[in-house]
């Protein structure tokens, strides 16, 4: 379990971008008011039509067959091992471990 409470599927490219843009704006408004809940917006996609929404998300995860795929250029993370979205729990664990290390060495404000 990775704590995903909401998801969208089967959207057209323009609907994906509109949703991601709206959710990012709402999250930015919440953080300006001092409400840091540890929640964020992750967009995962596997096609070039996902690129605009991947680029607009807080974290974009491309499910690609090769790093040369156009969708990979718009993402923050590229999953290439053929397991796709099932890698999300591992990615969240890796992010948590990385954040812990950055806190330990006093670098969290430089990268987070």
RODO-296500 format. One record per residue (C-alpha): residue in one letter; x, y, z. Coordinates in nm, 3 decimals, decimal comma. Layout:
// residues N
<r A; <X; Y; Z>>,
...
// end
This chain:
// residues 112
<r X; <0,000; 0,000; 0,000>>,
<r X; <0,141; 0,336; -0,103>>,
<r X; <-0,136; 0,564; 0,015>>,
<r X; <-0,285; 0,651; -0,323>>,
<r X; <-0,635; 0,773; -0,246>>,
<r X; <-0,748; 0,905; -0,584>>,
<r X; <-0,671; 0,827; -0,947>>,
<r X; <-0,801; 0,901; -1,294>>,
<r X; <-0,789; 0,671; -1,597>>,
<r X; <-0,915; 0,674; -1,954>>,
<r X; <-0,882; 1,051; -1,997>>,
<r X; <-0,807; 1,231; -2,323>>,
<r X; <-0,469; 1,410; -2,335>>,
<r X; <-0,625; 1,754; -2,288>>,
<r X; <-0,831; 1,627; -1,993>>,
<r X; <-0,517; 1,481; -1,832>>,
<r X; <-0,337; 1,813; -1,859>>,
<r X; <-0,638; 2,007; -1,729>>,
<r X; <-0,670; 1,779; -1,427>>,
<r X; <-0,298; 1,788; -1,345>>,
<r X; <-0,288; 2,167; -1,382>>,
<r X; <-0,591; 2,213; -1,156>>,
<r X; <-0,459; 1,971; -0,893>>,
<r X; <-0,114; 2,136; -0,895>>,
<r X; <-0,273; 2,479; -0,845>>,
<r X; <-0,482; 2,348; -0,556>>,
<r X; <-0,174; 2,192; -0,395>>,
<r X; <0,021; 2,516; -0,433>>,
<r X; <-0,262; 2,710; -0,267>>,
<r X; <-0,270; 2,463; 0,021>>,
<r X; <0,105; 2,484; 0,083>>,
<r X; <0,096; 2,867; 0,079>>,
<r X; <-0,156; 2,853; 0,362>>,
<r X; <0,083; 2,645; 0,570>>,
<r X; <-0,090; 2,315; 0,504>>,
<r X; <0,181; 2,062; 0,428>>,
<r X; <0,015; 1,723; 0,440>>,
<r X; <0,291; 1,526; 0,271>>,
<r X; <0,061; 1,466; -0,023>>,
<r X; <0,147; 1,539; -0,382>>,
<r X; <0,053; 1,473; -0,739>>,
<r X; <0,216; 1,193; -0,934>>,
<r X; <0,130; 1,140; -1,300>>,
<r X; <0,224; 0,811; -1,466>>,
<r X; <0,198; 0,762; -1,839>>,
<r X; <0,321; 0,543; -2,121>>,
<r X; <0,262; 0,740; -2,438>>,
<r X; <0,354; 1,065; -2,608>>,
<r X; <0,001; 1,192; -2,542>>,
<r X; <0,089; 1,183; -2,170>>,
<r X; <0,392; 1,411; -2,205>>,
<r X; <0,221; 1,747; -2,130>>,
<r X; <0,058; 1,615; -1,811>>,
<r X; <0,381; 1,440; -1,703>>,
<r X; <0,569; 1,767; -1,738>>,
<r X; <0,303; 1,959; -1,541>>,
<r X; <0,285; 1,711; -1,250>>,
<r X; <0,489; 1,742; -0,932>>,
<r X; <0,639; 1,404; -1,024>>,
<r X; <0,608; 1,252; -1,370>>,
<r X; <0,670; 0,878; -1,413>>,
<r X; <0,715; 0,750; -1,767>>,
<r X; <0,651; 0,384; -1,834>>,
<r X; <0,877; 0,339; -2,136>>,
<r X; <1,039; 0,061; -2,334>>,
<r X; <1,350; 0,268; -2,403>>,
<r X; <1,490; 0,595; -2,263>>,
<r X; <1,465; 0,732; -2,617>>,
<r X; <1,083; 0,721; -2,604>>,
<r X; <0,944; 1,074; -2,631>>,
<r X; <0,737; 1,024; -2,316>>,
<r X; <1,062; 0,973; -2,121>>,
<r X; <1,181; 1,325; -2,207>>,
<r X; <0,888; 1,481; -2,020>>,
<r X; <0,918; 1,271; -1,704>>,
<r X; <1,114; 1,299; -1,382>>,
<r X; <1,144; 0,920; -1,348>>,
<r X; <1,162; 0,657; -1,622>>,
<r X; <1,058; 0,297; -1,553>>,
<r X; <1,224; 0,066; -1,805>>,
<r X; <1,207; -0,280; -1,650>>,
<r X; <0,878; -0,389; -1,804>>,
<r X; <0,693; -0,393; -1,471>>,
<r X; <0,540; -0,051; -1,520>>,
<r X; <0,314; 0,095; -1,256>>,
<r X; <0,375; -0,197; -1,020>>,
<r X; <0,708; -0,026; -0,939>>,
<r X; <0,535; 0,260; -0,754>>,
<r X; <0,572; 0,108; -0,404>>,
<r X; <0,945; 0,062; -0,464>>,
<r X; <0,978; 0,417; -0,601>>,
<r X; <0,806; 0,562; -0,291>>,
<r X; <1,032; 0,358; -0,061>>,
<r X; <1,339; 0,481; -0,248>>,
<r X; <1,218; 0,842; -0,223>>,
<r X; <1,164; 0,805; 0,153>>,
<r X; <1,511; 0,656; 0,204>>,
<r X; <1,669; 0,931; -0,007>>,
<r X; <1,485; 1,200; 0,190>>,
<r X; <1,602; 1,046; 0,518>>,
<r X; <1,964; 1,049; 0,401>>,
<r X; <1,936; 1,412; 0,289>>,
<r X; <1,797; 1,503; 0,632>>,
<r X; <2,083; 1,321; 0,805>>,
<r X; <2,349; 1,510; 0,612>>,
<r X; <2,167; 1,843; 0,643>>,
<r X; <2,094; 1,878; 0,273>>,
<r X; <1,715; 1,836; 0,264>>,
<r X; <1,644; 2,202; 0,194>>,
<r X; <1,882; 2,198; -0,101>>,
<r X; <1,707; 1,919; -0,290>>,
<r X; <1,351; 1,877; -0,159>>,
// end
